[in-house]
Amino acid sequence: MIRLLSTAVLTLAVAASLSALQRPAPTPIAAPADVAAAPADAIKTASGLASKVLTPGKGATRPGPADIVTVHYTGWTTDGKMFDSSTSLPAPATFPLNRLIKGWGEGLQLMVTGEKRRFWIPQALAYNGQANRPAGLLVFDVELIEFTPAPGTPPPDVAAVPADARRTSSGLAYRSLRPGKGGATPVKSSDVTVHYSGWTTDGKMFDSSVERGQPATFGLGDVIAGWTEGVQLMTVGEKMRFWIPERLAYKGERPPRGMLVFDVELIAIK
């Protein structure tokens, strides 16, 4: 893991399957009428996964097996008990598709951006007897908000700052990739939780919390100067790309050197 911090130790929030953050219990959501079993009009795959489109999406491109998906979701057992939901998160949940239960890994590859789908996932494709996890057939409503290539794939504009990027007086360049919810932005004394991936300008990824499946939490005043300045421009839920000149990054102290490019999603301000 690349040490973004200048004086403090980076703290990682522990990810456990679909639960990416420690968070309060979500508000219960009523189970769908067909929670007990997949209806006759559900589409079934050879693996036993069943699904039904609730809201059509846009386009024809679907996530690949290692892509990063951003979703809202709610899960129920077949007796109608809700056991998890992203509704308690300040931002949609982001996961590497190949780090999820098999039913999600298969099912999300059927979806396009903006689509909402209900899945009936048999136990063999879910937690499969894992301790402290719901057993049996599970039902999930999943909305695919966006997806991006696996973190090892560099952005198309990694080599140089594009013309549409904004710049600050320090030389930091940035572009918003997804708007946030608005409201407060963090300050230097804030603790923030983020997902991020970082590349050198030759397209080599050197660090990624997304690839690990673990959001990072740290004091904003304890990281490299480009992060301290840049994350203060963001609101919760926003995703930004930063082009950070060397003097605002590691200053030649150690690799990686030169300008660095980061995609950062602000999950929470604490």
C-alpha positions in Angstrom: 0.0 0.0 0.0 1.4 3.4 -0.9 1.8 5.7 2.1 -0.3 8.8 1.3 0.2 10.0 4.8 2.9 12.4 5.9 2.7 12.0 9.6 -0.2 9.7 10.5 -0.9 6.1 10.0 -3.4 5.2 7.4 -6.5 3.5 8.8 -8.5 1.1 6.6 -12.1 0.5 7.2 -12.7 -3.3 7.1 -14.8 -4.5 4.2 -16.8 -7.6 4.8 -18.4 -8.9 1.5 -21.2 -6.4 0.7 -20.8 -4.3 3.8 -18.1 -1.8 3.0 -18.3 0.5 6.0 -19.1 0.4 9.7 -22.5 2.1 9.7 -25.7 2.4 11.6 -28.5 -0.1 10.9 -30.4 1.0 7.8 -34.1 1.9 7.9 -36.1 -1.3 7.2 -37.5 -1.5 3.7 -40.5 -3.7 3.0 -39.8 -6.9 1.1 -41.1 -7.3 -2.4 -44.2 -9.4 -2.9 -42.2 -12.1 -4.7 -39.4 -12.4 -2.0 -40.3 -16.0 -1.2 -39.4 -17.5 -4.6 -38.5 -16.4 -8.2 -41.6 -15.7 -10.2 -42.3 -17.5 -13.5 -41.3 -14.5 -15.6 -37.8 -14.3 -14.0 -34.8 -15.1 -16.2 -32.7 -18.0 -15.0 -29.1 -18.8 -15.9 -27.4 -22.2 -15.9 -25.9 -21.5 -12.5 -29.3 -21.1 -10.9 -29.3 -17.3 -10.6 -32.7 -15.8 -11.3 -33.4 -12.1 -12.1 -36.0 -9.7 -13.3 -35.5 -6.2 -14.7 -37.4 -3.6 -12.6 -36.2 -0.5 -14.4 -34.4 -0.5 -17.8 -31.1 1.1 -18.0 -29.2 3.0 -20.8 -26.9 1.7 -23.4 -25.6 -1.7 -24.2 -22.3 -1.9 -22.4 -22.1 -4.1 -19.4 -19.5 -4.5 -16.6 -16.6 -7.0 -17.1 -15.7 -9.6 -14.4 -13.1 -7.4 -12.7 -14.7 -3.9 -13.3 -15.6 -1.6 -10.4 -19.3 -1.2 -9.9 -21.1 1.6 -8.0 -24.6 0.5 -6.8 -27.5 0.9 -4.5 -28.9 -2.3 -3.1 -31.1 -3.9 -0.5 -31.1 -7.6 0.5 -33.8 -9.8 2.1 -34.1 -13.4 3.2 -37.1 -15.3 1.8 -39.1 -14.7 5.0 -39.0 -11.0 4.2 -36.4 -9.9 6.7 -34.0 -7.2 5.4 -30.4 -7.9 6.3 -28.5 -5.2 4.5 -29.0 -2.1 2.5 -26.8 0.7 1.1 -29.5 3.2 2.1 -27.5 3.8 5.3 -24.4 4.9 3.4 -23.8 8.6 2.7 -22.9 7.6 -0.9 -23.6 4.6 -3.1 -21.5 1.5 -2.5 -18.5 0.8 -4.7 -17.0 -2.7 -5.1 -14.6 -4.6 -7.4 -17.0 -7.1 -9.1 -14.6 -10.0 -8.6 -14.6 -9.5 -4.8 -18.3 -10.1 -4.3 -20.4 -13.2 -3.8 -20.8 -15.3 -7.0 -24.4 -14.3 -7.6 -23.4 -10.6 -7.7 -20.4 -11.3 -9.8 -22.5 -13.0 -12.4 -25.6 -10.9 -12.1 -24.1 -7.4 -12.4 -22.5 -8.5 -15.7 -26.1 -8.7 -17.0 -26.9 -5.1 -16.3 -26.3 -1.7 -18.0 -25.9 1.7 -16.3 -29.1 3.0 -14.8 -30.7 -0.5 -14.6 -32.4 -1.8 -11.5 -32.8 -5.5 -11.3 -34.1 -8.0 -8.7 -32.0 -11.1 -8.1 -32.9 -14.4 -6.5 -29.5 -15.9 -5.5 -29.3 -19.5 -4.3 -27.1 -20.2 -1.3 -24.4 -21.8 -3.5 -23.9 -18.4 -5.2 -24.3 -16.4 -2.0 -22.5 -16.9 1.4 -22.6 -20.7 1.1 -22.6 -21.4 4.8 -20.3 -18.6 5.9 -20.6 -17.9 9.6 -22.7 -14.9 10.7 -24.1 -14.5 7.1 -27.7 -15.1 6.0 -28.3 -18.6 4.7 -30.5 -20.0 2.0 -31.9 -18.2 -1.0 -31.3 -14.4 -0.9 -33.2 -11.7 -2.7 -31.5 -8.4 -3.8 -32.7 -5.3 -5.5 -29.7 -3.7 -7.2 -29.4 -0.5 -9.1 -26.3 -0.1 -11.2 -25.3 3.6 -11.0 -22.0 3.4 -12.9 -19.1 1.1 -13.6 -15.5 1.7 -14.5 -12.7 -0.6 -15.8 -10.7 -2.6 -13.4 -8.3 -0.3 -11.5 -5.3 -1.5 -13.4 -6.7 0.2 -16.5 -5.4 3.8 -16.5 -7.7 6.7 -17.4 -7.4 7.9 -21.1 -6.1 11.3 -19.9 -3.5 10.0 -17.5 -0.5 11.3 -19.4 -1.3 15.0 -19.2 -3.8 17.4 -17.8 -6.7 17.8 -20.3 -8.0 21.1 -21.5 -11.3 20.8 -19.6 -9.6 20.3 -16.2 -9.7 23.2 -13.7 -6.6 24.4 -11.9 -5.9 26.0 -8.6 -3.2 28.6 -7.8 -1.0 25.8 -6.4 -0.9 23.9 -9.7 -3.4 21.2 -8.7 -5.6 20.2 -11.6 -8.9 18.4 -11.2 -12.1 17.4 -12.9 -15.4 16.1 -11.4 -16.3 12.7 -12.7 -19.5 12.4 -10.7 -21.4 15.0 -8.8 -21.9 14.6 -5.1 -24.9 15.3 -2.9 -24.0 18.9 -2.3 -23.7 20.3 1.2 -20.6 20.6 3.4 -17.1 20.1 2.1 -14.3 18.8 4.4 -11.8 21.1 6.0 -8.1 20.4 6.8 -9.0 19.0 10.3 -11.6 16.6 9.0 -11.3 12.8 8.9 -12.5 11.5 5.6 -13.3 8.1 4.1 -12.5 7.6 0.5 -12.0 5.1 -2.3 -9.1 5.9 -4.6 -6.8 4.7 -7.3 -3.5 6.3 -8.3 -1.4 6.1 -11.5 1.9 7.5 -12.8 1.7 9.4 -16.1 2.9 6.3 -18.0 -0.3 4.5 -16.9 1.1 2.4 -14.1 -1.2 2.0 -11.2 0.8 2.1 -7.9 -2.0 2.0 -5.3 -5.8 1.4 -5.1 -8.2 1.0 -2.2 -10.8 0.0 -4.8 -8.7 -3.0 -5.8 -8.3 -4.0 -2.2 -12.0 -3.6 -1.6 -11.3 -1.4 1.5 -12.1 2.3 1.7 -9.4 4.3 3.5 -10.0 6.7 6.4 -7.5 9.3 7.4 -7.0 12.8 8.7 -7.1 15.2 5.8 -4.2 17.3 7.3 -2.0 14.3 7.4 -1.8 13.3 3.7 0.2 14.7 0.7 -0.5 18.3 0.0 -2.4 17.6 -3.2 -4.9 15.5 -1.4 -5.2 17.9 1.5 -6.1 20.7 -1.0 -8.1 18.6 -3.5 -10.4 16.6 -1.2 -11.5 19.9 0.4 -13.1 20.7 -3.0 -15.4 17.7 -2.8 -18.8 16.9 -1.4 -19.9 13.5 -0.1 -20.7 11.2 -3.0 -18.5 13.1 -5.5 -15.8 11.4 -7.5 -12.9 13.5 -8.9 -9.8 13.0 -10.9 -6.7 14.9 -9.7 -3.5 15.6 -11.5 -1.0 16.3 -8.7 2.3 17.9 -9.5 5.4 16.4 -7.8 5.8 19.3 -5.4 2.3 18.6 -4.0 2.9 14.8 -3.9 6.0 13.0 -2.7 8.5 15.8 -3.8 11.1 13.3 -5.0 11.4 11.7 -1.6 10.7 8.2 -3.0 8.8 6.6 -5.8 6.4 7.2 -7.3 7.9 10.5 -8.6 6.6 13.1 -11.0 3.0 14.1 -11.5 0.5 11.6 -10.1 -3.1 11.0 -11.2 -5.7 10.0 -8.7 -9.4 9.1 -9.0 -11.0 9.8 -5.6 -14.5 9.2 -4.3 -15.5 10.9 -1.1 -17.6 8.5 0.9 -17.9 10.3 4.2 -16.7 13.2 6.3 -16.2 12.5 10.0 
